[in-house]
Structures are given as C-alpha cells and as structure tokens.
Amino acid sequence: MFKCGLTSSIMDCTLAVGNAVAVVNANNVSAQLAGIPTLNGTNYAMWKESVEIVLGCMDLDHALRMERSNSTTENENTDKIEKWDRSNRMCLMIMKRSIPSTFRGSITEGTNAKNFLKEIEQFFAKNTKTEASNTLMKLVTMRYKENGNIREYIMEMSNLNGKLKELKLELSDDLLVHLILISLPAQSGQFVEEILKRDKTESAHLSSTSQDKKKKRAKGTAENVPKQKKHKKRDKEFTCFFCKKAGHIKKECPKRNLIYVSCLDKFGYSCLLGNNKVGFYLNSNLVGTGSLNDKLYMLETVALDNEVLHSVAKGNKRKLNEDSAILWHKRLGHISKQRIQRLIDERILNSIDLTNFQVCVECIKGKQTNARRLGSNRATDVLELIHTDICGPFPTASWNGQRYFITFIDDYSRYGYLYLIHEKSQSLDVFKDFKAEVELQLGKKIKAVRSDRGGEYYGIYDGSVEQRPGPFALFLKECGIVPQYTMPGSPRMNSVAERRNRTLKDMVRSMISHTSLPEPLWGEALKTAVYILNRVPSKAVAKTPYELWTGKKPSQNHLHVWGCPAEARAYNPHERKLDSRTVSCYFVGYPERSRGFKFYNPTTKSFFESGNARFLEDVEFGGEDKIRNVVFEEEEDQVHSSSIPTSAIDNDQVLIPIVVQDATPVQNTNEGVPLVKDNNEVPPTVEQTQQTQEVPLRRSTRERRSAIPDDYIVFLQEHETQIGIREDDPINLKEALSSSNSQKWIDAMADEMKSMKDNDVWDLVELPKDAKPIGYKWIFKTKKDSNGNIERYKARLVAKGFTQKEGIDYKETFSPVSSKDSFRTIMALVDHYDLELHQMHVKTAFLNGNIDETIYMTQPENCALGDSKSMVCRLKKSIYGLKQASRQWYLKFHQVITSFGYEVSLVEDCVYHKFSGSSVIFLILYVDDILIATNDLALLHDTKKFLAKNFEMKDLGDASFVLGIQILRDRSRGILRLSQRSYIDKVLDRFGMLDSKSGDTPIAKGDKFSLKQCPKNELEIKEMQKIPYASAVGSLMYAQRAAKWVMWYLKKTRDYMLTYRKSDSLEIVGYLDSHFGGCQDTGRSTSGYAYILAGGAISWKSVKQTLVASSTMAAEFVACYEASNHGIWLRNFVTGLRIVKGVERPLRLFCDNNSAVLYSNNNRSTIKSKHIDIKFLVVKERVQNGQILIDTHRDKLNACGSVNQSPGA
C-alpha cells in the first residue's frame, strides 16, 4: 500500500510540476523507484547516484538544485514556490522510502530535502585516508588459503590495488607482484624462488634464502629418486666420479637427476608448461619433454644430458646465436612469424630456422586481435591517399611531455610517418611538415586524406545544422586535397590508420614489457616500431613499405633488440687517457637524420647518439628480467556538449545525464588480454586466458584532504599502539554496526555511555550563539591477552581535539609517562626481594580529570533522545581526545594518591612509593595501567581498596602482561623473566618473515652501510621497489639489508627473555664501548652502554656521537660521558626507592680502552685529548667526586660489545 500510494503521489506531483513531461506511465514510475537500492551503510555512493538519477529523470530534483525563495511580495511567482514545495516533499518521500528504519534514528529529521541529503552524506561518507589504510593493511596481510583458486586470489589482490589507486595510494606493479609472491604458502617456494631470481639486484637475504631452499630441494629430490636395488658391497667400494661422494656410481648420482629451471633459464633454455606436460627449447629447437609425476616433472628425453647443464653452470658462457628466430623476432619489434618468413624469402634477412618458432610471452601480454574488414579499393600510386589518425591521450607522458601521437600512412605502400604531439590542435602543423617533405622527396602531390570526424580534422558545430570547417579542413580545401571522412560511429572506415595505431601500441607494450626502462620512453619505442614496420613486409602489400616508397630493398643487419643493455662510446672532447672508453646505457632507437644508434644513459637521464657500440642482447634474451605489465592505452577525452548540434536532439526524448561514480572503477575488458596479432604466432596448445584489468578514472589533480588530518591521533593506550600493527577493528560506527560482531560493539558502546553518565562527563545545554562545538568519533578496539586471545570488545567515545585552539580551549598538554628503564628496575627489585606484584586497570581513566575551560561537543546522534537532539554537550571532564586530557588525568591521580601517603619519585614522576615501618609499597602508573609491588599484603589490599573508592578500577590480580611485555615468575627459584615473543611474532608476520630463516647476529659480519649505496637513478630506484620489505624501512638499500638481518635475529631470539635472579649482593654495574669511525658518511663513532641489576639488563642504548673522534681513546671517553649521564640517573632513581643498601657508593663502569680509563682517572692532558669538548670533561669531575668508578676489563666480558658493533668490527 505504501509503494502504491507513493507512486500515485509522485505521478500527481510530476503532472503538476513537470511541464516537459507530457505522459507518465505508472509502471515506469514503479520501475524507476525500484532501481533505487536500499541504503545499507556500505553502498552510500551507489545509493546517492541512483537517487539523483531517478529524481532527475522524473523532473523532481528541483528542491535539490535550488533554494526555496522566502519572499512574500505580491510579485513573487507563487507557482515556483509551489513547485519547490512539491519537489521537496517528493524528494524526502523517495529518499526515506529507501532508508531502513534502523538507520533513521541516527539521522536528524528535517523538512528540507537538500539538508536531509547532506545529513546522510555526513553520516555515511567514507573517510578516504582511513579506508586507504584499511585497504592497504588488508592487501599486505592477505594470505593464500590452501585448496583455493589461485586465479581468484590474484584477482582479489589486484582489485584491492585498484581500490588503492582510487584512493590516491598507488602501488607499483612490481611491488604488487612481490606482495602476491610472499603471501603464497610454503609449498610454492620453488615457484616464488624462480620468480625472484629474475631480479638483477637480488638482495643478500634473497640470495641466502635461495641457496638454503636449493639445498633443501636437492635433498628432497634426492630422496624422491626411484629406489635402486641394494648392493651393500658395491655401496662401500664405489665412489661417484661426478659428485665425488661414496655410496653410489655416476649413473645413479642423484645430483645428475635434478635439473633447475633457473639454471636452464639463465643459460638460454626456455620451457613451456601446460596440461601436466613440459617442453624444453634451445634456440627455438625442442630438446626435451617431460610429464608431471608426484609434483615433479620427469624428463623423457635422451637428447639433453644433465652433465652438460652442470658443466654450463660451472662457468662456461653461452655464445649469442645470431641465427636465433626469437632474437630476430625481438630485434624486429615482435613482428609475426609470417613477416619474418617473407623477409627470408625476399633475401632481406639471412636464412633462419622457423620450424620451432618459440612462444614469445611479451607478445602474449602485449597484443590482441580484432576482426579485420575485408574488401577495399586500393590506391595505385604513392600519395594518392593518405590515412591519418590521432591516438591519445596516454596516462603517462613521453620523455618530452607529449601525450598524443599522430600517424600518416600511405595507402599504396603502407609507408608510415609518426609525430609525437602535446595537443590535438598541433595536427595541422605536423601535417604541413609531412606534406612539404613527402611531396618534395617524391615529386608528387597528395591527392586525398582519409580521417575520422574528430574536431581536429572535421571541424565543430556552431549551433546550426551545418558544420563549420576547422583549420585542418580549410587547409585541405586551399591545397585542393580531397578530404574523406568516416561516417559517425564507423571507425572501420578508417581501418588502415586504426589498425596501424593498434599494431604500434601492441609492439610498444611488447618491447617495454621485457625491459626495466622507465615508461616515459614509450615515445622512443614508438618511433622504433614505426621504423621497423616500414622495413618489414605486410599482408596488404607485396613488398616492404620501404621498397615501395624508395625503390630500394631495406637492410636488416643494423637492427638490435630495443631496450637491450649496451656499451657505447659517446663523443667526449674532454676525455682523458684513463677514463672509461664506453658508457653503460640502453639502446632506445635509430636517429631520424643520421646513421647510427640512439642510447639512454640512466645515470645522467639523458640521450646521446653513437655509431660505435656493443649490444648485450643476450642479457635480455636470457630471460632474466621479470616481464612486467605495461598499461599503454588511451584515456577517455571529455565530450563537450558544444560539439553536439542542439537541433539534432529529438524533442520527444528525455535526456538522462551520465553520472560517473568515483568509488566505482571502470573496467576495460580488452586491457591486458593475452592474445597475439596473428593466430599462428602461438602454438595451439597454449591456452589464451583473458584477464581483466582496472583502468583508473580521470579525475581532478587537485589534492583532496580528509576531514581529519593525518597528524591527528585519537588517544589510545601506548601498549596498544607501540606494536605498530593494526588489527581488523571497525574504523567508524557504520562498520561496527555492519560487522559480524555488531551486537558486541553495541554492548561496548552502551558500556561507554554508562561510564559517561556515571562520571558526569557533560551537561546537555543549548549552544550559545557565538560558540562552536567540536566533533566526536567512536574508536573500536579488540582487547587481547598475551596469547592473542580476545578478552573483550572496547568502544570509546573521543572528542576531535584537533579543532581546539591553544589559549582558549586548553593551556598545557604535557603529561609524564614512566620509562621502560624504571619499569625494568622495579622488576629486578621485585625478583630480588621476592615482592608481591599485582596489576590494576583504571576504567575510563581520562574521565576522572576535571577541565577548567568551557568546551562544547556535538551530542552523539545515536544516543540523542527526544527534545535533546538539538542540544550540545558542555564538557565537565577531560574526555578522551582532548589535548589536555592526559595531563588532567595525571594531575587528578597525583592529587588522589599523594593524599593517601604516597610520595612521588624525584626523578620519575609516575613512580610512587610508601613506607610503613618495615613495609614498603611501590606504584607505577602507565597512563591507565597500574603496577603495585610490595612486601605487605595488608598494605596492598588497603591501596586497592583506596583506589577502587576513588576510581572505577579493575583488579587483574598477579601481573602477567603489561605494556606489551609478558611477565613470567618462578618464585621458588627466585627468577623473574620478561618476554616479548608475541610482539616479535606480530612484527615478523607483518613483514612476511614469520617463516623465514633464523639469524645468529642482528647484523652480518663486516657489513658497512653508507648513503652511497642508495639508488642513484630511476632504474635503480625501480629495482629497489621490487625488493621485499623495502616499504617497511624506506628506499635505502643498506637499511633494507640491515632490516632483514634484524628480522632474522629476532626470529632466532624471540624466545629469549630478560632474566633477573636473586643474588647475595645487589649492585648496578655498567658496561660501555664504542665503535670508532663506524659511520661511513660522517666518520663519527658510535657510543653504547648497558646496565645490569640482579643479573639482568635494566637499561641499554646505542647512539651516534655528536663529534668526530680523532682516536679510539677519544671515542671511548665520549662513550664514558654518555654512559655516566644515564648511570647517575639510575643511581638517583634507585636511591630514591630507599631499599637498596650501599647504592650510594661509586657506580662502577667498565671500559675496554686503557687510555680512556687512565684519562678519566687523572688530570693528565695529552695532545690527543686537547680537542675534546669541555662538556665531556665532566666525566673526570664525577670520578673525582666519587660518583662513578671507571675500570678496565677484557673484551669477552663486555656486556655491550654487540650493542653498537657488527661481529668482527
């Protein structure tokens, strides 16, 4: 009944309001309303687009486009006001019809349709940066599930990458490939290794990992070799002549029965896999086949001897085969087999064996085939008919900034010219140049030009039915050249130019895909493709275009593979005798006006021409580089309404505007289709799989900023954020309500609102006239224990404090936090004195702090009731998110706890202690987590009771997990351990190294890192982007190498724990060391120290020194200064606890440099020490005052020797 009534109302309103619509069909109205999807919280963009389209089609969107006039004068057009009111009423009815009742309570009711739509948009619109962060996290943490469809998995990851592109966070194709590879299971190790081995700049980690996997595979394969008959006596007597090992003969050697695909690929062999079969090719000749057997391919050939492969692997270099079919296929720009055969038949190219023409993967990735229209009248002489077309714009500009190219093809000879242009308006200028050159060289005139009806050729409409010729058309008329235009919507009438452009793009994609050159070099590849096409035969003509155009046969001897590395001698008038004679570069084409070659220098990012070069075509021919997917397709040009004659529109038709939805990617099903230009280029056994690739929409380049800036971080407990790994928690209210745990989140929100009420956080008041409220946000967090098990669901209402103004909304924000050093010191004392250790948590801690400023906050809409919806919250307590919230909470806690007799430490503001006779109790505050250590249970219970009286507390009992650290105690043995295994596992899992090998040291022996190892040019930067985990540590090569060693070391030591033991004496002992001149860039040394208490480390640090030390003595003395500074703080902290006897005696520091020790203990000055800054001489004063005692020790006793040095340094 509701739908029928609404339809009738809309019909009546439409008849009354819309003058342009004469007849309304009830079925059409119902169908259009049915096209509006129900708003579910995740489809807001689609819902809004559908609403606007339907309202626009029904001429009911007047209220959304216009504001209602408030004028009441007699001259006001009452019909317009009535029209607006009806449109506004119907817009509200249609929108509310598609909104579920569960959402209406969260949306403010209103009588204005435009404001109502804005309210919905504010509630459901996505936070772009948050969505990008979640999408990126999902992409990085995805893992392939066994028994799943690998194709669907890859497409899913590609889809996520497409979403990131829409959100202005684009990942390179190489990085996406690596993310896919590292997410595959361990069973795919061989496949992943073969892909990664193609990387030229393989990192040390990948190399070592590859070697380990090879050994494991060799061992596993040897075990899978079919068992031979046992000959015990022979096993003892015979030794293999191949591997030199006893127990078998050469014929049965397992090593000879294992062939690595990477070895075959490296030395010129290729393989074709499919239908559980494998075929091996050498120079396009089939040399062996095999079939799949128990996850391994068993060879069925006798032509290929494994011993030959092993001898090749030992160092014999393969010689480049100049008669290779695949080599000439690449030199000729990936033309078809038939064209190569015609070159051979016409004796332009030497004889090549094409019987086993090898499959070219670049052609499969770069080419596609469309049906060809048969039957056309051909010209009988050159320049009788010229075909032309413009292609572009392309998403990536060429090296000189051009985004278009224009082609001119002679119909008789099919000889072509190509020009790169910046805009389509340049078409006339380049045509004049083309016309002048060809007419002068050939002595003939152009008679006709065939093109499409583009504005650059045909002209534009000026509002009348007739066309107004453009500059190009007028020039043809002046020259007497007959223009031939295609019919509208019939591009095949200009098929010669269209097909030539398609062929050029296919060739460019194939040429670039097997190189690592920058994509802006597509312009050079395009020129090379035209150069080649003019010199190879075509199906349309009997001879090559070059021969028909010039009357001479072309030569192919100077052709080389585009993009191959080369050593070229560039002209340098200032060259010295000892300078290198050649430049390492890449071949990128043939000069237009001279004989020679054109090269690209990646170091200087410049071009030069030379006729003296050596081409390293076998490097690319070897297939070492990973084939990349190159997007070389045109972007859609915007269609302007001025180009369409208004008189051509039928008045009876209703025009529906096309709305482009930003959040929905447009897919081009032809992009990346693995088809080839000619069907017989690929053997029929190869399956051609169609793939879809997302094409990004063209958008404005203006930066879009989120409503919440990046530097705004809503408060979370530090132990939740210090790990640096986000969980899959909802990022906003909409996600929480639509998640599978929606009821748990609703309950958590109810608990949070109850806490707000119990703590009397705000009063509901009317917003003063000149006041502006701050916003709010819901934060959702899944609380987990040390084992990763979910403990509870937490919802927190926070204020958007980033909108606060200093001096008005807040004054001070500093809030002290206890350090890890004080925490570990207390843990050592807890173990030594066998103290009770308990933990408590303050619920909604910040809500206990009072604020002095007047701050208004928007009332949470989902919690507003009745007449209070229009009110705002006047804050009385320091709600989470306010800039002063943390400080106000600390001041409140400090006031309360000191009133109970606790004293604060003089050097650590968040450590409190209390003495009562022989009883002592320590309290450590870490935001809202509290650790309590005591030797008196009664004092412990009194403290808990007092805290529970003043705050809402949660008693967690014996401390087991705090600040992300697991606490393990064995009180019977007097041992306390601190473990961070769960944190390490999360870090390893985040960077895909949970299953990596282990390392004995955090850095490799002898490794030295410098900024000089950074990528220096665009090619090296792109190579670095292919290396896994580079995104985690930046683009520095040395940082990437060091990070992996640290990861391996963490994997090895994740079960190691800081251990404290009860001992007879309790003393803080320090160890210091330095690494002289360790920084390769600045020459500065590194200081390091570690302090031990109760048998375990309580503090350590490694820091680069602030000056350049001229000797090891100076470096060690500066290290003494750094260590003594922190040592004095530690001693003062322990002294303030008043439970350690003898701590006031001199603090012992051990140094392994005798000169530094002697210089610290006396006033003698030497020439070597005169340059030391005066501030470091405070070490000598501390020694004289008895604060510290510096002594020597042997290196093997230095506890901090590995803190700042690599092994062997």
Secondary structure, DSSP 8 states (H G I E B T S, - for coil): -HHHHHHHHHHHHHHHH-SS-----HHHHHHHHHTS----SS-HHHHHHHHHHHHHHTT-THHHHS------STTS-HHHHHHHHHHHHHHHHHHHHTS-HHHHTTS---S-HHHHHHHHHHHH---HHHHHHHHHHHHHH----TTS-HHHHHHHHHHHHHHHHHTT----HHHHHHHHHHTS-GGGHHHHHHHHTT-TT--HHHHHHHHHHHHHHHHHHHHHS------HHHHHH-B-TTT--BTS-GGG-GGGG---HHHHHHTTEEEEEETTEEEEEETTEEEEEEEEETTEEEE--SSS-HHHHHHHHTT------TT-HHHHHHHTTS--HHHHHHHHHTTSS-----TT----HHHHHH-------------SSTTS-EEEEEE---SS--TTS--EEEEEEETTT--EEEEEESSGGGHHHHHHHHHHHHHHHHS----EEEE---HHHH-EE-SSSSEE--HHHHHHHHHT-EEEE--TT-GGGGHHHHHHHHHHHHHHHHHHHTS-S-GGGHHHHHHHHHHHHTTS--TTSSS-HHHHHHSS----TT---TT-EEEE----TT--TTS-SSEEEEEEE--SSSSSEEEEETTTTEEEEES-EEE-HHHHHTT-S---------------GGGS-GGGS-TTS--------TTS-EEETTTT----SSGGGS-TTS------EEE------S----SS-TT------HHHHTT----S--SSHHHHHHSTTHHHHHHHHHHHHHHHHHTT-EEEE---TT---B-EEEEEEEEE-TTS-EEEEEEEEEE-GGG--BTTTBS--------HHHHHHHHHHHHHHT-EEEEEEETTGGGG-B--S--EEE--GGG--GGGGG-EEEE-B--TT-TTHHHHHHHHHHHHHHTTT-EE-SS-TTEEEEEETTEEEEEEEETTEEEEEES-HHHHHHHHHHHHHHS-EEEEEE--EETTEEEEEETTTTEEEEE-HHHHHHHHHHTT-TTS---SSSS-TT----GGGS--SHHHHHHHHTSTTHHHH-S-HHHHHHHHHHHHHHHHHTT--EEEE--S----EEEEEEETT--TTT---EEEEEEEETTEEEEEEEEE-SS--SSHHHHHHHHHHHHHHHHHHHHHHHHHHT--TTTTS-EEEEES-HHHHHHHHS----GGGTTS-GGGGHHHHHHHTTSEEEEE--GGG-TTTTTS--TT-
